Amino acid sequence: MNRIIRKMMATLVAVATMATATAESLNQTLYFDFGAVSTTTYGETTDGVDANGNCWNNITNQPDESNKYALAGTKFEGLVNSLNAATGFSLTLNSRFSTNGKSGGGGLLTPTAENLADMAIVTATEDYYFIESSENNSNFTISGLNPDNGYKFHIFASRKAADTRTGLFTMEGVNKWAGELQLAGTNLGGTGVNQNVKTILESELVYPDAEGNITFTVSRSTGAYIALNCMKVEEYTGGTRPQERPVITAVTIAGTAAENGVSCPMHEISPDGKHAGKFQYFGMINEGTFKLQCTTAEGTSLTLGEGFAEDGDDFTPTTTGLVLMNIDME
């Protein structure tokens, strides 16, 4: 049963993150330097035009400049593109982030164009935002984006440390993309170099929600402290916006494999009262087959089979008996 659920989950993630695009054209590029305000302790902002002729947006610990924290609720308005032209975009911190960097904080002090191309700017790589060991899933939202355009994220994270630290970075609008990036670890950047010096995580196109928002989340895969040093965001026109995913509010296991041979409802996991698409079932699974009968927020019905395709072939469990089944519709 575990094998079939893993297959179901992998297929669903692929479906949920797919954004079909045709003849995309780069419209503009934005650069982001995450870290501290200009101090001799934590790092410097990237001001003016860099060595490549690009302008950056500094996402710092304002307004609380007296300590290392960037406070939840802080909004950075007036974001500019690489040519210093106003974009109308803004970035809002939904969570608190800590800041650190320079030699005392293990930032990357010697970036090279050979490794990082246009992101090899020392004021951008030497400091960073990070999540503490007690924090996870910290996030911010970029707003004012064009819902018809796709956005590609190039993420760089680096922190000098011998222990393995790997971050999970998630971007979500109408579609969702997530990827892992190792930022620290013994000899990661070469013999005796215990930090990332050249790997940039590049996303697929992510399209904003109907309101023009994309939420960016920093999570941990391995290690206690996860950093985010800098980021490039490219806006593309000419692609095909994915269809809105339906909000699933109820799921039932239906078929001969259900505990009673007919149907068993799944329990919705919703600690904050919102429909997050997470469902759980603890009970018996019999020999046989089943489909997932779903109800959406609009009151319509969907029947999902193999590959989470509507009216697809039945799921066939490979294990029977008492099971714990978790499904994430997002």
N, C-alpha and C positions, 0 to 999 in steps of 0.2 A: 504493500500500500504506500510505503514511504517513497518508493521509486516512482509510482504513478503520480503522486502529489508533486514530487520535484519536477517531473516532466510537465505537469500542468502549470506549475509556477513559472518555469522557464519559458514556456510558450506564451503565457499571459504577459510576462515582462516584455517579450519581443513584440507582441501585438501592441502593448500600451505605449512603447517607446518609438514605434515606427512612424516616421514622418516622410511620406513620399514627396519628392521634390523634383521639379523639372526645370532645367536651364536657369539655375540660380545665378544671381549676379551680386557681387560684393557692393554694398551701398556705402557703408562707412565702418570705421573701426574705433573702438574705445579702449583705453588702457587704464588699469586700476592699480594703485599702489596701496596695499594694506599695511598698516603699522602705526607708529607713533608720530606725533607732531615733531618738528625738528628740535631735537635735544641731543646732547652729547652722550646720553645714557642709552637710549633705545633705538634711535634711528633718525633718518632724515626724510622729509617729504620730497617728492619729485616735482620740482617747480620749473616753469618755463618750458622751453623746447629741449628735448634730450638730444643725444649725439646723433640720433637717426632722424631728427626733425619732427618728432612726435610729441604731443602734449598729453599729460596724464591727469587722472582724477585721484586725489588723495583722500583715502577713507581711513580716518585716524581716530584717536581717542578723545576728540572733541565731544561735548564741551567740557568734559572732566579732564582737563589737561594736567592737573596736579598729580595724577596717578596713572597707572598703566591700563585702566579700564575704558573701553568704549561702551557707553551705556545703551541698553535697549531703549528704543524709541527715538534714537538720534536719526535725523533725516539729513541726507546730503543732497542738496538740490543744485541746479545749474550744471549738471554733468556736461562735459564737452567731448567732442570726438578728437581724433588724432590731429586734426587741423585747427583745433581750438575753436571750432564752431559749436554753438549751442545746440543741444539735442532735444531739450525738453524732458529728458529722463531724470529720474531721481532714484536714490538708494536709501532704504530705511532699514535700520537694524531692528529685527524682531527679538533678538537675544543679546545678552551681554557678551562682548569679546574682550579678551586680554590682549595686551600688546607687549612685544619684546623684540630684541634684535641686537644688531651690531656684534662686536666680538664677545661681549659678556653674555649675549643671548643666543649665540650660535647661528646668526644669520649667514647667508652666503655673501662673503665680502669680495670675492673675485670672480664675478660672472664673466663668461666669454661669449662673444658673438658666434664663435664656432659651435658652442653648445646650445645657446639659448636665442640666437638670432636677435630679433628686435626687442626681446624681453631681457636682454643682458644689460640692464641698467642698475648700477650698484645701489642707488638710493631706493630702488624698488625691491631688490632681492635681499638686502641686508637686514630688513626688519619685517614684521609680520603680525597679523592677527593670529590668535590661537585659542583653542578650547581647553579648559582646565581638565584635570583627571576626573573631577566630579561632574563634568558637563558632557552633554552629547546632543547631537541634532540641533546645534545652534544655527541660526539662519538669518538671512536678510532678503528683502524683496526689491527688485529693480522694477520701477513703475514708469508709465508713460510710453511704453514700447508700442510699436505698430503691430496689432494682432495678425495682420496679413503677412508680416515678414518673419523670417527665421533667424535665430541667433545662435552662433557657434561660440563656445567658450574654450579658451586656452588657459589652463590653470597651472601655476607653478607654486610648489611648496617645498621648503627646505629648512632643516634645523640640524645643527651639528650635535649628534648624539649616537652613542654606540648601540643603544637598544633599538630594535626594529619599531618604526612608527609608520603606519600606513593609514591614510585618510580615505574616507568614502565621500565623494563630492556628488551631490544630487542637484539637478536643475529641473524645475517643474513648472510648466504653464498648462497649455491644453494637452501637451504630451510631456513625457518624462524621460530623462536620461541620467544615468548614474555610472560612475567609474571610480576605480581605486588608483591611488598614487602613493608610492613609498617615498617618504621625505627624509627619513633618517635610518641609520643602521650601519653596522661595521663594514667598512670598505665599500659602501654603496657607491661612492663617487670615484673609486679607485683605491689602490693600496694606501691605507692610512687616512683616507678621506671618508668620514662617517656621515655624509649628508648627500642629498640629491644635488647634482650640479648640472644635469642636462635633460632630464626627462620632463616633458610638458604633457599634461593630460588634455586631450582634445576631444570635445564632445561632438555628437551629431547635432543637427539643427534642432533647436527647441523653439516652439512657437508659444507666444504669450497666451494667457487666458483671454476671455472676451474683453476684460477690463484693461488689458495691456500690461499684465504683471507676470514676471517669472520669479519664483522663489528659489534661492540658492542655499543649500544646507550643507554644513560641515559636520561629518560624523566620523567616528573611529572604526577602523577595521581591526587594527593591531596597535597596541601602545597606549600610553596615557594621554599625552599632549599632542594635539594635531594642529599644524600651522597652515596658514594661507598667506603667502608672501605677495603675489601679484597675479594679475589676470588680464587677458586680452579678450574682448568681445567683438565679434564681427557680425554685422547685420547684413542679411541677404534678402534680396527681392526676387520675385519670379518663381518662387517655389509654390508648392501646394500645401495649404494649411490642413492639418489632420482634422478629422471629424471630432466633435466634442464627445468625450467618453460619457456614457450614461452613468448617473449616480445610482448604484445598486443599494436598495434598502432592505431586501430580504432574499435569502437563498434557501432552497429546499433540495435535499438529495432525493431524487425520484427514480425508482426502478426496482428491479428484483434484488439488487444488492443492498437496498436500504434495510434497516434493522427489522422492520415489520413486513418487508417484501413489497412495500408500496411507496412510502415517502417519510422522510424525517427532516424537520426544519433544522437549520444551522443557527447558532447563536451569534448575533451581531456584537462585535467588540467595539464599544463607543464610549470610552471613559469621559469624554468632554461633551457628550450628547450630540455630536455631529456624525454624519454618515461618512465614515472613512473607508468603506469598502472592505473591512476586515471581518471575517466570519470564522466560527470555530464549531466543530462537531466532536463530541466524545460519546462513543457508543459502538454498537456492533455493525460490522460490514459483512454481508453474506456473499457467498458465491453468486455470480450474476453480473449485471451491468447497471449503470445509472447515468443519469444526466443531471444537470443543475438547472432547476427552475428558479428564475430570478424575477424580482419585481423592482422597477425603477422608481425614482422619486416622482415621475410623471404618472405613475400608475400603470405603465405598460408592462407586458410580460416578455421575458426572453428565455429561451431554452438553449442552454449551452452544452455542447458535447466536446469530443476530443479536439484539442487545439483551441478550446474556448470559442469554437466557431458556432454560430447560430445554427441549430438543427444539425450539428455535426454528429459523427458516429458516437455511440455510447462509450463512456469510460468503462474499462474493465479492470477492476482491482486485482493486483497480483498477490495480495495478502488478505486473508479474511480473519475475522475475530474482532476483539476490542481494539479500537484505534482512536487516535487523536488527530483530527484533520484540521489544518489551518489554511484558509484561502484569503489572499489579499487581492481584491478586485482592482486596486489602483496600480 
